[in-house]
Amino acid sequence: MGKEGAQSSELEKDSEESAKKARLEDMSGATFDEIMELMNFGLGRRKSRKRKKRGRRKGSRNKVSPEITRMLGDATLHYAHGRYEEAISCLNEVVRIAPHVPDSYHTLGLVHEKLGNTEKAMGFFTIAARLMPKDSSLWKLLFSWHIGRGDIPRAKMCLSKAIRADPNNINLRSLHASLYEHLGNYEKAADSYEQIVQICPEDVEALKMAAKLYLKCGQTEHSVNIVEDYLKAHPSEADIGAIVLLADVFMETNAHMKALQHIEHAQLVYYSGKELPLQLRVKAGICLIHLQDTEKAETLFSALQQDCAMDHAELVNEVADAFMSLGHCSFALKYYHMLESNVGVDKEGYLYVKIAQCYSSLKERDKAISSFYRALPTLNDSADARLALVSLILEECKDDEAISLLSPPENLSDFDSSKQKPWWLDGKVKLKLFQIYKDKGMLEDFVNTILPLVRESLYIKTLRQKVKKRLTISVLRKRIKILDVQAASDVFGGVRPLASRSDLLKASRARKMLQKMEEQRAAARAAGIDWQTDDSDDESPKEIKVPPLQNFLKDAEHHDLIIDLCKSLESLKRYWEALEIISLTRRLASDKLPTEIKEELESLSAKISYNTTDPKHGFDYVRTVVLQHPYSIAAWNCYYKITSRLGKTYSRHPKFLRHMRAKHNTCVSPILISAHQFTIASHHQDAARDYLEAYKLLPESPLINLCVGTALINLTLGFRLQNKHQCLTQGLAFLYNNLRLTENSQEAMYNIARAYHHMGLVTLAASYYERVLATQEKDYPVPKLLNESSDISDDMKPGYCDLRREAAYNLHLIYKESGAFDLARQVLKNHCTF
């Protein structure tokens, strides 16, 4: 009974499974309602306890109905017979009924491609590729099209999809690696080449490219490892290029012993009983040069004889360069001379330059100059070769020949400036030329040569410092150009631009700013307001200029150049140009210049400003100096020299003077300057007040005593003073105090004589003039301004401190006034004639 029940249940189960199988087989021809009924079959039954597998069951995708198949066939026939409109109509109906069928989109792409609608064709191909992601041919087609358009991000995406569809396709991976190499991403390019090697281990070219690119991006160890792994996998026979590459890697990292050991190992393993290839022998010889075994290296280079050098010019040049880099110039010359008859015209000049450098190192100056002259016709645009030649010529003291070599050619029409930059406009050439002019004392030529370069460099740096507070629309649009890849006509989009994260953030912010500006413009127009935007320069982007003097204001050489230029401009009395250079330099590099250079520039500015018709330019300098050194006599002398020419109308000077007197009430210099100005304006009472204030601070100063006495005597000669005799006595007391403090100096006696003479006391004045004539005074150095050169008094004649001539002239006036004409003539004859 149990067996029969079990058999009956098994029969029922088999019948149910066979019915289900039959229903599944008839599913392809069923209607939508029947399919839904079949999908809902058995919903009320108890679920199986078996764990269901995830994903779609194999073979459960809906098949294409016979009607769709027929319509696709008709469309294909229309396409084959050139009836493109009928084919498009038929395919559009297929897309409407069954949008998931990829064949319809592929055929539509073919039809539109025939009609010349490339954009539409590629759009349909893109949809077909998305529906058939495993079809690598479609992705490769799209890659080629995007590359042709210059759309690198989408081309890269399509190539990645093609590789994913066909991962073992070597050509696709080679394209992928080349694309990364073109974009400068050497690490990813090397990874792509390494993946090719993993798929096809015998692809030695991909292996060598991977090693070179890993070396280029700094992964030397990885580069060495992949080549060594290849050589280990080929113990009996290996590509010579891989052996040479590994040696090159070791040599490039200065591991010449490892490179030599590697070559010796290759000889034992791969070339046992054979002659080592010439390329490896040369590499081994170069390693021996670096290991200071020149004799053995020369033995290995013996194969590079004159006949062989014709066929292996690169190896000969490599050997010569190795000798030259290590200072073995005589050996290098031997191999360079081998190449003289076997070198292209384009490389001939560089060969002669190397030969000239070797001769120069060997102190054979004449041969070096001759070789440089042979190189110039080919390297006429090379400023470095010309400068090296000029340096040798200057050692021969041929300045005129050096100037002619660095001066522009007379016939400039033969030079094509569109292909290359003229060598005579190179900054280094100008610097060398101006140095020659400076050494020869040719100031005019020196200034005319270097001034345009210095001025242009300063102005370019000034323009770079001007940053706009608000970005213009043109700048914003330029920034969002990298996002245009998202806005291209793509059915799916989703391609990330090839840009750094910072650039993408800037572009995103720029797009938001443009959107906000558009909203503001729309709101303003709606309110009837005229909206103005700064978009005048949208179509005319400005070219970024490069200063002719690189690293300007950073090198000490350029600092000295500016000082020499300004001094030369001052000597040529081109004051305004000198002030312009000083002003620009201080504005651009006030915090970068050394202190001594800054002070020298400031001193030059004050000195030049004093000589100009408008000395206001030097006021800021002297004010800064006084603020830094408020108790420096030299600083106040410099200040007074500038302000004495500014006149009464310059209001900044009195304000600054009052500020300094209030801040430094123990400083005598601003008090004296204020008193001097009162004296110039004939305000003797105010002058006396300030002089007496200074006297309280420095009672033993000869100058202050002289100034107080002079002011009181000048005050005595006025009309409003009542106690004139008392004031005169006080004034003379201060003058006699000056005489005491200067130890009866000639100048003090002359000042007392002048005071008596001025007041009409001629008897006393004559006695003091006679004392002056009896005293001989030596010359004293003229006081210098701050940072002023010491050669200021070179043009002063001897005796410029002696006052005997002035005293004699004044004494002769007294004699003449009193009627003693003979005495007057005798005094003039004795002291005022030569």
C-alpha positions in Angstrom: 0.0 0.0 0.0 2.9 2.3 0.9 4.6 1.6 -2.4 1.6 2.2 -4.5 0.9 5.6 -2.8 4.5 6.6 -3.3 4.4 5.6 -7.0 1.2 7.5 -7.5 2.6 10.7 -5.9 5.7 10.4 -8.1 3.6 10.1 -11.2 1.6 13.2 -10.3 4.9 15.1 -9.7 6.2 14.0 -13.1 3.0 15.0 -14.9 3.1 18.5 -13.2 6.8 19.0 -14.3 6.0 17.9 -17.9 3.1 20.3 -18.0 5.2 23.2 -16.7 7.9 22.4 -19.2 5.4 22.4 -22.0 4.1 25.7 -21.0 7.6 27.2 -20.9 8.3 25.9 -24.3 5.2 27.5 -25.7 6.0 30.8 -24.1 7.7 32.2 -27.1 4.5 32.2 -29.2 2.1 33.3 -26.4 0.4 36.6 -26.1 1.1 39.2 -23.3 -1.9 37.9 -21.2 -0.9 34.3 -21.6 2.7 35.2 -20.6 1.4 37.0 -17.5 -0.9 34.0 -16.7 2.0 31.7 -17.0 4.2 33.9 -14.8 1.5 33.9 -12.2 1.0 30.1 -12.4 1.4 28.4 -9.1 1.3 31.5 -7.0 -1.0 29.9 -4.5 1.2 26.9 -4.0 3.7 26.6 -1.2 7.1 28.0 -2.0 10.0 25.7 -2.3 12.5 25.7 0.6 15.4 25.6 -1.8 17.6 28.7 -1.9 16.9 30.6 -5.2 19.8 31.7 -7.3 20.1 35.4 -7.9 20.0 37.0 -11.4 18.2 36.1 -14.5 17.7 32.4 -15.4 19.6 31.3 -18.4 17.4 31.4 -21.5 14.6 33.4 -19.8 15.1 36.6 -21.9 12.1 37.4 -24.1 12.7 36.3 -27.7 12.0 38.5 -30.7 8.5 37.8 -32.1 8.2 36.5 -35.7 6.5 39.8 -36.6 9.5 41.8 -35.4 11.9 39.4 -37.2 9.9 39.8 -40.4 10.0 43.7 -40.1 13.7 43.6 -39.4 14.2 41.5 -42.5 12.2 43.8 -44.6 14.2 46.8 -43.4 17.4 45.0 -44.2 16.2 44.4 -47.7 15.3 48.0 -48.2 18.7 49.1 -46.9 20.4 46.6 -49.2 18.5 47.9 -52.3 19.1 51.5 -51.4 15.5 52.3 -50.3 16.6 54.2 -47.2 13.4 56.0 -46.5 11.4 52.8 -46.5 14.0 51.2 -44.3 13.9 54.1 -41.8 10.0 54.0 -41.7 10.1 50.2 -41.1 12.8 50.5 -38.4 11.0 53.3 -36.6 7.9 51.0 -36.3 10.1 48.3 -34.9 11.6 50.7 -32.3 8.0 51.7 -31.3 6.9 48.1 -30.9 10.1 46.6 -29.4 12.4 49.3 -28.2 14.7 46.8 -26.6 15.8 45.2 -29.8 19.4 46.3 -30.6 19.4 45.2 -34.3 16.9 48.0 -35.2 19.2 50.7 -33.9 22.3 49.2 -35.5 20.5 49.1 -38.9 19.3 52.7 -38.4 22.8 53.7 -37.8 23.9 52.1 -41.1 21.1 53.7 -43.0 21.9 57.2 -41.7 25.6 56.7 -42.3 24.8 56.0 -45.9 22.6 59.2 -46.0 25.5 61.2 -44.6 23.8 61.9 -41.3 26.9 61.0 -39.2 25.6 62.5 -35.9 22.3 60.6 -36.1 24.2 57.4 -37.2 26.5 57.6 -34.2 23.7 58.2 -31.9 21.9 55.0 -33.0 25.2 53.1 -32.9 25.6 54.4 -29.3 22.1 53.0 -28.4 22.9 49.7 -30.1 26.2 49.5 -28.2 24.5 50.2 -24.9 22.0 47.4 -25.6 24.8 45.0 -26.8 27.7 45.9 -24.4 29.6 42.7 -25.4 29.9 43.9 -29.1 33.4 45.4 -29.1 33.2 46.3 -32.8 30.5 48.9 -32.1 32.5 50.4 -29.2 35.6 50.5 -31.4 33.7 52.3 -34.2 32.4 54.9 -31.6 36.0 55.3 -30.3 37.3 56.1 -33.8 34.5 58.6 -34.4 35.1 60.4 -31.1 38.8 60.5 -31.6 38.2 62.1 -35.0 36.1 64.8 -33.3 38.7 65.4 -30.6 36.3 64.3 -27.9 39.0 62.5 -25.8 36.8 61.7 -22.7 34.1 59.9 -24.7 36.7 58.2 -26.9 38.4 56.9 -23.7 35.0 55.7 -22.4 34.2 53.8 -25.6 37.7 52.2 -25.7 37.3 51.0 -22.1 33.9 49.5 -23.0 35.4 47.8 -26.0 38.2 46.3 -23.9 35.6 45.1 -21.3 33.7 43.4 -24.2 36.8 41.8 -25.6 39.5 41.8 -22.8 42.0 39.7 -24.8 42.1 42.0 -27.8 45.7 43.2 -27.9 45.0 45.9 -30.5 42.4 47.5 -28.2 44.7 47.5 -25.2 47.5 49.0 -27.4 45.2 51.8 -28.4 44.3 52.3 -24.7 48.0 52.5 -23.7 48.8 54.9 -26.5 45.9 57.2 -25.5 47.1 57.4 -21.9 50.6 58.1 -23.2 49.3 60.9 -25.4 47.5 62.4 -22.4 50.7 62.3 -20.3 49.4 59.7 -17.8 52.5 57.5 -18.1 51.7 55.3 -15.1 48.4 54.2 -16.5 49.9 53.8 -20.0 52.6 51.5 -18.4 49.9 49.5 -16.6 48.1 49.0 -19.9 51.2 47.7 -21.6 51.8 45.4 -18.7 48.3 44.0 -19.1 49.2 43.3 -22.7 52.2 41.4 -21.5 50.1 39.4 -19.1 47.8 38.4 -22.0 50.6 37.8 -24.4 53.9 37.2 -22.6 55.8 37.0 -25.9 55.0 40.6 -26.8 58.4 42.0 -26.1 57.6 45.5 -27.6 54.8 46.0 -25.1 57.2 44.8 -22.3 59.8 47.3 -23.3 57.3 50.2 -23.6 56.0 49.3 -20.1 59.5 49.4 -18.6 60.3 52.7 -20.3 57.1 54.3 -19.1 57.6 53.0 -15.5 61.1 54.5 -15.6 59.7 57.8 -16.9 57.2 58.1 -14.1 59.8 57.3 -11.4 59.0 53.6 -10.7 62.5 52.4 -11.4 62.2 49.3 -9.3 59.1 48.1 -11.1 60.7 48.8 -14.4 63.6 46.6 -13.5 61.4 43.8 -12.1 59.3 43.3 -15.2 62.3 43.1 -17.5 64.1 40.7 -15.1 61.0 38.6 -14.9 61.0 38.3 -18.7 64.6 37.4 -18.8 64.1 34.7 -16.0 61.3 33.2 -18.1 63.6 33.0 -21.1 66.8 31.3 -19.8 68.1 30.2 -23.1 67.1 32.9 -25.6 65.8 36.4 -25.1 65.2 39.6 -27.1 68.4 41.7 -27.3 66.3 44.8 -26.9 65.1 43.7 -23.4 68.7 43.0 -22.4 69.9 46.5 -23.6 66.9 48.1 -22.0 67.7 46.6 -18.6 71.3 47.8 -18.9 70.1 51.3 -19.9 67.9 51.4 -16.8 70.8 50.5 -14.5 73.0 53.0 -16.2 70.5 55.8 -16.0 70.2 55.3 -12.3 74.1 55.4 -12.0 74.2 51.7 -11.1 77.0 51.0 -13.6 78.3 48.0 -11.7 74.9 46.3 -11.8 74.7 47.1 -15.5 78.1 45.5 -16.2 77.2 42.4 -14.2 73.9 42.1 -16.1 75.8 42.3 -19.5 78.4 39.7 -18.3 75.5 37.4 -17.2 73.9 37.8 -20.6 77.1 36.9 -22.3 77.3 33.7 -20.2 73.7 32.7 -20.7 72.6 33.9 -24.1 75.9 34.4 -26.0 78.1 31.5 -24.6 80.7 30.7 -27.2 79.6 33.6 -29.4 80.7 37.2 -29.8 78.8 39.6 -27.7 76.7 42.0 -29.9 78.3 45.4 -30.6 75.5 47.3 -28.8 76.1 45.4 -25.5 79.9 45.7 -25.9 79.5 49.5 -26.1 77.3 49.5 -23.1 79.8 47.5 -21.2 82.6 49.9 -22.2 80.6 52.9 -21.1 80.1 51.2 -17.7 83.8 50.6 -17.5 84.4 54.3 -18.2 82.3 55.2 -15.2 84.1 52.6 -13.2 87.4 54.3 -14.1 88.7 51.4 -16.2 89.4 53.4 -19.4 92.0 51.0 -20.8 89.6 48.0 -20.8 86.8 50.2 -22.2 89.0 51.3 -25.1 89.5 47.6 -25.9 85.8 47.1 -26.1 85.4 50.2 -28.3 88.0 48.9 -30.8 85.2 47.6 -32.9 84.0 51.2 -33.5 86.6 52.0 -36.1 86.2 54.5 -38.9 84.5 52.1 -41.2 82.1 50.8 -38.5 81.3 54.3 -37.3 79.4 55.0 -40.5 76.9 52.4 -39.6 76.7 53.0 -35.8 76.8 56.7 -35.4 74.5 56.7 -32.4 76.7 54.3 -30.5 79.8 56.4 -31.3 78.0 59.5 -30.1 77.0 57.8 -26.9 80.6 56.8 -26.2 81.8 60.3 -26.9 79.2 61.8 -24.7 80.1 59.4 -21.9 83.8 60.4 -22.1 82.9 64.1 -22.2 80.6 63.9 -19.2 83.4 62.4 -17.1 85.9 65.0 -18.3 87.9 62.8 -20.6 87.8 65.3 -23.4 90.8 64.0 -25.4 89.0 60.6 -25.7 85.7 62.3 -26.5 87.4 64.3 -29.3 88.6 61.0 -30.9 85.1 59.7 -31.3 83.5 63.1 -32.2 85.9 63.4 -35.1 84.8 60.0 -36.3 81.3 61.4 -36.8 82.3 64.5 -38.7 81.7 62.8 -42.1 78.7 60.8 -41.0 76.3 63.3 -39.5 73.2 64.9 -40.8 73.1 68.6 -41.7 70.6 69.3 -38.9 73.0 67.6 -36.3 76.2 69.0 -37.7 76.1 72.2 -35.6 75.6 70.3 -32.3 78.5 68.1 -33.1 80.8 71.1 -33.6 79.5 72.6 -30.4 80.5 69.5 -28.5 83.9 69.5 -30.2 84.4 73.2 -29.3 83.4 72.4 -25.7 86.1 69.7 -25.5 88.7 72.0 -26.9 87.7 74.7 -24.5 88.1 72.2 -21.6 91.5 71.3 -22.9 92.5 75.0 -23.0 92.9 75.0 -26.7 91.1 78.2 -27.2 91.9 78.8 -30.9 90.5 75.4 -32.0 87.5 75.9 -29.8 86.7 79.2 -31.4 87.2 77.7 -34.9 84.7 74.9 -34.0 82.1 77.3 -32.7 82.4 79.3 -35.9 81.8 76.1 -37.9 78.7 75.4 -35.8 77.1 78.9 -36.1 75.8 78.6 -39.8 73.8 75.6 -38.8 72.8 76.8 -35.3 72.3 80.4 -36.2 69.2 80.6 -33.9 71.1 79.1 -30.9 71.9 81.8 -28.3 73.8 79.4 -26.1 76.4 78.5 -28.8 76.8 82.2 -29.6 77.3 83.1 -26.0 79.9 80.3 -25.5 81.8 81.6 -28.5 81.7 85.2 -27.2 83.0 84.1 -23.8 86.1 82.6 -25.5 86.6 85.7 -27.7 86.4 88.0 -24.7 89.2 85.9 -23.1 91.2 87.0 -26.2 90.3 90.6 -25.4 88.5 91.0 -28.7 85.7 93.1 -27.5 84.7 94.6 -30.9 84.4 91.1 -32.4 82.2 90.0 -29.4 80.0 93.0 -29.9 79.5 92.2 -33.6 78.6 88.6 -32.8 75.9 89.7 -30.3 74.5 92.6 -32.3 71.5 92.0 -34.6 72.3 91.3 -38.2 72.2 94.2 -40.6 69.8 92.5 -43.1 66.8 91.4 -40.9 64.6 90.7 -43.9 66.3 87.3 -44.4 65.2 86.1 -41.0 61.8 84.3 -40.7 60.5 85.4 -37.3 57.3 83.3 -37.7 59.3 80.0 -37.3 61.7 80.9 -34.5 62.5 83.7 -32.1 65.4 85.9 -33.1 68.5 85.1 -31.2 69.4 88.7 -30.7 66.2 89.2 -28.7 67.2 86.5 -26.2 67.5 87.9 -22.6 70.9 86.1 -22.1 72.3 87.7 -25.2 71.2 91.1 -24.1 72.7 90.6 -20.7 76.0 89.6 -22.1 76.0 92.5 -24.5 75.3 95.1 -21.8 78.0 93.6 -19.6 80.5 94.2 -22.4 79.3 97.8 -22.9 79.5 98.4 -19.1 83.1 97.1 -18.9 84.1 99.3 -21.8 82.4 102.3 -20.3 79.9 102.7 -23.2 77.1 104.0 -21.0 74.8 105.1 -23.9 75.0 101.7 -25.6 74.7 99.9 -22.3 71.5 101.7 -21.4 69.9 101.4 -24.8 70.6 97.6 -24.8 69.3 96.7 -21.4 66.6 99.3 -20.5 63.9 97.9 -22.8 64.3 94.4 -21.4 64.2 95.6 -17.8 61.2 97.9 -18.4 59.3 95.2 -20.2 60.0 92.6 -17.5 58.9 95.0 -14.8 55.7 95.9 -16.6 54.7 92.3 -17.3 55.2 91.5 -13.6 53.1 94.6 -12.7 50.3 93.4 -15.0 50.4 89.9 -13.5 49.9 91.4 -10.0 46.7 93.1 -11.0 44.0 90.6 -10.1 40.4 91.4 -10.9 38.1 91.5 -8.0 35.2 90.0 -10.1 35.7 87.4 -12.7 34.4 88.5 -16.1 31.9 86.4 -18.1 34.7 85.5 -20.6 36.8 83.9 -17.8 33.7 82.1 -16.4 32.9 80.7 -19.9 36.5 79.6 -20.4 36.4 77.7 -17.1 33.3 75.8 -17.9 34.6 74.7 -21.3 35.9 71.5 -19.7 32.3 70.6 -18.8 31.2 70.8 -22.4 31.7 67.1 -22.7 28.6 66.7 -20.5 26.5 68.9 -22.8 27.4 67.2 -26.0 24.7 65.4 -27.9 24.9 62.0 -26.3 21.9 59.8 -25.6 23.2 58.6 -22.3 25.9 61.1 -21.3 27.6 60.4 -18.0 31.2 61.0 -19.3 33.6 62.5 -16.7 35.8 65.3 -18.2 39.5 64.7 -18.3 40.6 67.4 -15.8 41.9 67.7 -12.3 39.6 67.8 -9.3 40.5 71.5 -8.6 39.7 72.5 -12.3 36.4 70.6 -12.1 35.5 72.5 -8.9 36.3 75.8 -10.5 34.3 74.9 -13.5 31.3 73.9 -11.3 31.5 77.2 -9.4 31.8 79.2 -12.6 28.7 77.5 -14.0 26.7 78.4 -10.9 27.9 82.0 -11.1 26.8 82.2 -14.7 23.4 80.8 -13.8 23.1 83.3 -11.0 24.0 86.1 -13.3 21.4 85.0 -15.9 18.8 84.9 -13.1 19.8 88.4 -12.0 19.7 89.7 -15.6 16.2 88.2 -16.1 14.9 89.7 -12.9 16.4 93.1 -13.8 14.8 93.1 -17.2 11.5 92.1 -15.7 11.8 95.1 -13.4 12.7 97.4 -16.3 16.3 97.9 -15.3 19.1 98.0 -17.8 21.5 95.2 -16.8 25.2 95.8 -17.6 27.7 93.0 -17.6 31.5 92.9 -18.1 31.6 90.7 -21.2 33.4 93.0 -23.6 36.4 90.8 -23.8 34.6 87.5 -24.5 35.8 87.1 -28.0 39.3 88.6 -27.5 41.3 86.6 -24.9 44.5 88.2 -24.0 47.8 86.4 -24.7 49.9 85.7 -21.6 53.2 87.5 -22.0 56.5 86.0 -20.8 59.1 88.5 -19.4 62.3 88.6 -21.5 64.4 88.3 -18.3 63.4 85.1 -16.5 63.4 84.9 -12.6 63.7 88.7 -12.6 64.0 90.4 -9.2 65.0 87.0 -7.7 68.7 86.7 -8.6 71.4 88.8 -7.1 72.8 89.3 -10.6 69.6 91.1 -11.6 69.7 93.2 -8.4 73.1 94.5 -9.4 71.9 95.0 -12.9 69.1 97.4 -11.7 71.6 99.4 -9.6 74.0 99.7 -12.5 71.2 100.7 -14.9 69.9 103.4 -12.6 73.3 104.8 -12.0 74.0 104.9 -15.7 70.7 106.6 -16.3 71.6 109.2 -13.7 75.0 109.8 -15.3 73.3 110.3 -18.6 70.8 112.7 -16.9 67.8 110.5 -17.9 66.3 111.0 -14.4 62.7 110.2 -15.2 63.5 106.8 -16.7 65.7 106.0 -13.6 62.9 107.0 -11.3 60.5 104.8 -13.2 62.7 101.7 -12.9 63.3 102.4 -9.2 59.5 102.9 -8.5 58.5 99.7 -10.3 61.2 97.7 -8.6 60.3 98.9 -5.1 56.6 98.2 -5.8 57.1 94.7 -7.1 59.9 93.4 -4.8 60.0 95.6 -1.7 59.8 92.5 0.6 62.2 90.4 -1.5 65.1 92.7 -2.1 68.1 92.5 0.3 68.4 95.4 2.8 71.5 96.9 1.2 70.0 96.8 -2.3 66.8 98.4 -1.0 68.7 101.2 0.8 70.9 101.9 -2.2 67.8 102.2 -4.4 66.2 104.5 -2.0 69.3 106.6 -1.8 69.5 106.8 -5.6 65.8 107.8 -5.7 66.4 110.7 -3.4 69.6 111.8 -5.2 67.9 111.6 -8.6 64.8 113.3 -7.3 66.8 116.3 -6.1 68.2 116.7 -9.6 64.9 116.6 -11.3 62.5 119.6 -11.9 60.0 117.9 -9.5 61.6 116.5 -6.4 58.4 115.2 -5.0 59.3 111.7 -6.0 62.1 111.6 -3.4 60.0 112.9 -0.5 58.4 109.4 0.2 61.9 107.9 0.3 63.4 110.5 2.7 60.3 110.4 4.9 60.7 106.6 5.2 64.4 106.9 6.0 63.7 109.5 8.7 61.0 107.3 10.2 63.5 104.4 10.4 66.3 106.6 11.7 64.7 109.5 13.6 68.0 110.5 15.4 70.3 110.1 12.4 71.9 113.4 11.3 72.6 112.1 7.8 69.0 111.0 7.4 67.7 114.5 8.4 70.3 116.1 6.1 69.0 114.0 3.2 65.4 115.0 4.1 66.3 118.7 4.3 68.1 118.6 1.0 64.9 117.3 -0.7 62.4 119.5 1.1 64.4 122.6 0.5 63.4 122.4 -3.1 59.8 121.7 -2.6 58.7 125.2 -1.7 56.1 126.6 0.7 53.1 125.1 -1.1 54.0 121.5 -0.4 51.7 120.8 2.5 53.0 117.2 3.4 56.3 118.5 4.7 55.0 120.8 7.5 52.6 118.1 8.6 55.3 115.5 8.8 57.6 117.8 10.6 55.0 118.6 13.3 54.3 114.8 13.6 58.0 114.1 14.2 58.5 116.9 16.7 55.5 115.7 18.7 56.6 112.0 18.5 60.3 112.6 19.2 60.4 115.7 21.4 64.1 115.2 22.3 65.2 115.1 18.7 66.9 118.4 17.7 67.0 117.9 13.9 63.3 118.6 13.1 63.4 121.7 15.4 66.4 123.0 13.5 64.8 122.4 10.1 61.7 124.3 11.3 63.8 127.2 12.5 65.7 127.3 9.3 62.5 127.6 7.3 61.4 130.5 9.5 64.7 132.2 8.9 64.3 131.7 5.1 60.8 133.3 5.4 62.3 136.2 7.5 60.3 135.2 10.5 63.2 135.8 12.9 61.2 135.8 16.1 59.7 132.3 15.4 63.1 131.1 14.3 64.7 132.4 17.5 62.1 130.6 19.5 62.8 127.2 17.8 66.6 127.7 18.0 66.3 128.4 21.7 64.2 125.3 22.2 67.0 123.3 20.4 69.6 125.1 22.6 67.9 123.7 25.8 68.5 120.2 24.4 72.0 120.7 23.1 73.6 123.8 24.8 77.1 122.8 23.8 76.4 122.5 20.1 78.4 125.0 18.0 75.8 125.0 15.2 72.9 125.8 17.6 74.8 128.6 19.3 75.6 130.1 15.9 72.0 129.8 14.7 70.6 131.4 18.0 73.1 134.3 17.8 72.3 134.9 14.1 68.5 134.8 14.7 68.7 137.3 17.6 70.9 139.7 15.6 68.5 139.5 12.7 65.7 140.2 15.1 67.5 143.3 16.4 67.5 144.8 12.9 63.7 144.8 12.9 61.5 147.8 13.7 59.1 146.5 16.4 61.7 145.4 18.9 62.0 147.7 21.9 65.0 146.3 23.8 67.3 146.1 20.8 70.6 146.5 22.8 69.7 143.7 25.1 68.8 141.4 22.2 72.0 142.4 20.3 74.1 141.6 23.4 72.5 138.2 23.8 73.1 137.5 20.1 76.8 138.4 20.3 77.1 136.3 23.5 75.9 133.2 21.5 78.3 134.0 18.7 81.2 134.3 21.2 80.0 131.0 22.7 80.3 129.5 19.3 83.8 130.9 19.1 84.7 129.2 22.4 83.2 125.9 21.4 85.1 125.8 18.0 88.3 126.8 19.7 88.8 130.1 17.9 88.1 128.6 14.5 88.4 130.7 11.3 84.7 130.2 10.6 83.6 131.4 14.0 85.7 134.6 13.8 84.4 135.3 10.3 80.8 135.0 11.6 81.5 137.5 14.4 83.1 139.9 11.9 80.1 139.6 9.6 77.7 140.3 12.5 79.6 143.5 13.5 79.8 144.5 9.8 76.1 143.9 9.4 75.3 146.1 12.4 77.7 148.9 11.3 80.4 148.3 13.9 83.1 148.4 11.3 86.0 148.9 13.6 85.2 145.7 15.5 84.4 144.0 12.2 87.8 145.0 10.7 89.7 143.6 13.6 88.1 140.2 13.3 88.5 140.2 9.5 92.2 140.7 10.1 92.3 137.8 12.5 90.6 135.7 9.8 93.3 136.7 7.3 96.0 135.7 9.8 94.5 132.2 10.3 95.0 129.4 7.8 92.3 126.7 7.7 92.7 123.2 6.4 90.1 121.4 4.2 87.5 119.2 5.8 85.4 116.5 4.1 82.0 117.6 2.9 79.2 115.8 5.0 77.7 112.9 3.1 74.0 112.0 2.7 72.7 108.6 3.7 74.3 105.9 1.5 75.9 108.6 -0.7 79.0 107.7 -2.6 82.4 108.9 -1.2 83.5 110.5 -4.5 81.2 113.5 -4.1 84.0 116.0 -3.5 86.3 114.9 -6.2 85.6 118.1 -8.2 86.3 120.4 -5.3 89.4 122.5 -5.6 91.9 122.7 -2.7 91.1 125.4 -0.1 87.4 125.2 -0.3 87.2 125.5 3.5 89.4 128.6 3.7 87.5 131.9 4.2 90.4 134.3 3.8 89.3 135.5 0.3 85.8 136.3 1.6 87.2 138.1 4.7 89.6 140.1 2.4 86.8 141.2 0.1 84.6 142.3 3.0 87.6 144.1 4.6 88.4 145.9 1.4 84.8 147.2 1.4 85.2 148.6 4.9 88.5 150.3 3.8 86.9 151.6 0.7 83.9 153.0 2.6 86.2 154.8 5.0 88.3 156.3 2.2 91.4 154.1 2.5 91.6 153.2 -1.1 95.2 152.1 -1.0 94.6 149.7 1.8 91.6 148.3 0.0 93.6 147.7 -3.2 96.5 146.2 -1.2 94.1 143.7 0.6 92.6 142.6 -2.7 96.0 142.2 -4.3 97.3 140.1 -1.4 94.4 137.8 -1.0 92.0 137.8 -3.9 94.3 137.5 -6.9 96.1 134.4 -8.3 
